Amino acid sequence: MRRSLFIAFLGLFVLAGGCGDAGNEGNVPAEGQDAAQPPVIRSEDVSGAVPAPRDPARRPGSIGANADNTQVSATLSEFAIAVSPDTIPAGETTINIDNRGERRHIIEVRHTSRGRWRTTPIGPGTSVGLSMSLPAGTYDIVSTDEDYVNRGMRATLVVR
């Protein structure tokens, strides 16, 4: 009896583990995110978006960067994000994020109904570019660490 229960449990465990798509967490709500909220889109989830290191046209870590995109600079320091310009036209946008702080940060671009875009971890002294199509609206650029957000690590980007 014990052996058949163990085999049944093991079978359920194997089946449950095999049903998911390991490594694709893009459809799973982020920590603290309600399932009704728009999905988090991480830069590592964008298929084919990270250019090969030998591509001289793009900085390593850029996501879909294009010379025709509106360029926005976001500078990180401990508990602050400075964005320039802070108002841009709607359309393809590249946010170049430069971490001048002493800690590693993950940054999200959030809109209440259009979704979230998340960078890979950005180490001190490094930069990444995050490109996306932004319709008109107000977007928050924040740290994924809510304590940092509460301490002021946030900025607003207005898209018209």
C-alpha positions as CSV (number, residue, x, y, z in Angstrom):
1,M,0.0,0.0,0.0
2,R,2.8,2.4,0.9
3,R,4.7,1.6,-2.2
4,S,1.7,2.2,-4.5
5,L,1.0,5.6,-2.7
6,F,4.6,6.5,-3.2
7,I,4.5,5.6,-6.9
8,A,1.3,7.5,-7.4
9,F,2.7,10.6,-5.6
10,L,6.0,10.3,-7.6
11,G,3.9,10.1,-10.8
12,L,2.0,13.2,-9.9
13,F,5.2,15.1,-9.0
14,V,6.8,14.2,-12.3
15,L,3.7,15.1,-14.3
16,A,3.3,18.4,-12.5
17,G,7.0,19.3,-13.1
18,G,6.8,18.4,-16.8
19,C,3.7,20.5,-17.6
20,G,5.3,23.9,-17.1
21,D,7.7,25.8,-19.4
22,A,10.8,25.9,-17.2
23,G,12.8,29.1,-17.8
24,N,9.8,31.0,-19.3
25,E,8.5,33.0,-16.4
26,G,7.4,35.9,-18.6
27,N,3.7,34.9,-18.2
28,V,3.9,34.5,-14.4
29,P,3.0,37.5,-12.4
30,A,6.1,39.2,-10.8
31,E,6.4,39.1,-7.0
32,G,3.7,41.2,-5.5
33,Q,1.9,41.5,-8.8
34,D,-1.8,40.7,-9.1
35,A,-2.6,38.2,-11.8
36,A,-5.1,40.8,-13.2
37,Q,-2.2,43.2,-13.8
38,P,-0.4,43.4,-17.2
39,P,2.4,40.8,-17.6
40,V,6.0,41.6,-16.8
41,I,8.2,41.5,-19.9
42,R,11.8,41.0,-19.0
43,S,14.5,41.8,-21.4
44,E,15.8,38.2,-21.3
45,D,12.3,37.0,-22.4
46,V,12.4,38.9,-25.6
47,S,13.3,36.3,-28.2
48,G,16.3,37.2,-30.3
49,A,16.5,40.7,-28.9
50,V,19.9,40.7,-27.2
51,P,22.5,41.2,-30.0
52,A,25.5,39.0,-30.3
53,P,28.6,40.6,-28.6
54,R,30.3,41.0,-32.0
55,D,27.5,43.3,-33.3
56,P,29.3,46.7,-33.4
57,A,26.0,48.5,-34.2
58,R,24.7,47.9,-30.7
59,R,26.0,48.2,-27.2
60,P,26.1,44.8,-25.3
61,G,22.9,44.3,-23.4
62,S,20.8,46.5,-25.7
63,I,17.3,45.2,-26.4
64,G,16.1,46.0,-29.9
65,A,18.0,49.3,-30.1
66,N,17.4,51.2,-33.4
67,A,18.9,54.5,-34.5
68,D,15.4,55.8,-35.4
69,N,14.1,55.3,-31.8
70,T,13.6,58.2,-29.4
71,Q,16.6,58.0,-27.0
72,V,16.1,58.5,-23.3
73,S,18.9,58.5,-20.7
74,A,18.2,57.1,-17.3
75,T,21.0,57.5,-14.7
76,L,20.8,55.4,-11.6
77,S,22.4,56.1,-8.2
78,E,21.5,54.9,-4.8
79,F,17.8,55.7,-4.2
80,A,17.5,57.9,-7.3
81,I,16.7,57.7,-11.0
82,A,17.3,60.8,-13.3
83,V,15.5,60.6,-16.7
84,S,16.3,63.0,-19.6
85,P,14.3,64.0,-21.5
86,D,11.2,63.2,-19.3
87,T,8.7,64.0,-22.0
88,I,8.9,62.3,-25.4
89,P,6.7,61.5,-28.5
90,A,4.9,58.2,-28.8
91,G,6.6,55.5,-30.7
92,E,9.7,53.3,-30.6
93,T,11.8,54.3,-27.7
94,T,15.2,53.2,-26.3
95,I,15.9,53.9,-22.6
96,N,19.6,53.8,-22.0
97,I,20.1,53.0,-18.4
98,D,23.5,53.8,-16.8
99,N,24.1,52.5,-13.2
100,R,26.4,55.0,-11.5
101,G,25.5,53.6,-8.1
102,E,27.3,51.1,-5.9
103,R,24.7,48.4,-6.0
104,R,23.2,46.1,-8.6
105,H,19.7,47.2,-9.8
106,I,16.8,45.8,-11.8
107,I,14.7,48.5,-13.4
108,E,11.1,48.3,-14.6
109,V,9.2,50.6,-16.9
110,R,5.6,50.4,-15.7
111,H,2.2,51.5,-17.1
112,T,-1.0,50.7,-15.3
113,S,-2.7,49.1,-18.3
114,R,0.0,48.6,-21.0
115,G,2.4,46.4,-19.1
116,R,5.8,46.3,-17.6
117,W,9.2,45.9,-19.1
118,R,12.1,44.7,-16.9
119,T,15.8,44.9,-17.4
120,T,18.3,42.2,-16.5
121,P,20.4,43.0,-13.4
122,I,22.5,46.1,-14.1
123,G,25.8,46.0,-12.1
124,P,27.6,49.1,-10.8
125,G,29.3,51.0,-13.6
126,T,27.4,49.2,-16.4
127,S,24.7,50.1,-18.8
128,V,21.9,48.5,-20.7
129,G,19.4,49.7,-23.3
130,L,15.8,48.7,-23.2
131,S,13.7,49.4,-26.3
132,M,10.0,49.2,-26.7
133,S,7.0,50.8,-28.5
134,L,5.4,53.3,-26.1
135,P,1.9,54.6,-26.8
136,A,0.9,57.9,-25.2
137,G,0.7,57.7,-21.4
138,T,2.6,58.2,-18.2
139,Y,5.1,55.5,-17.4
140,D,6.9,54.9,-14.1
141,I,10.6,54.0,-14.2
142,V,11.3,52.2,-10.9
143,S,13.6,49.8,-9.1
144,T,12.1,46.3,-8.6
145,D,13.1,46.6,-4.9
146,E,10.0,48.3,-3.3
147,D,12.2,49.6,-0.4
148,Y,14.3,51.5,-2.9
149,V,11.2,52.8,-4.6
150,N,9.9,54.1,-1.2
151,R,13.3,55.8,-0.7
152,G,12.9,57.7,-4.0
153,M,14.3,55.4,-6.7
154,R,11.6,56.3,-9.2
155,A,11.1,58.6,-12.2
156,T,8.3,59.5,-14.5
157,L,8.4,59.4,-18.3
158,V,5.5,61.2,-20.1
159,V,4.8,59.9,-23.7
160,R,2.6,62.2,-25.9
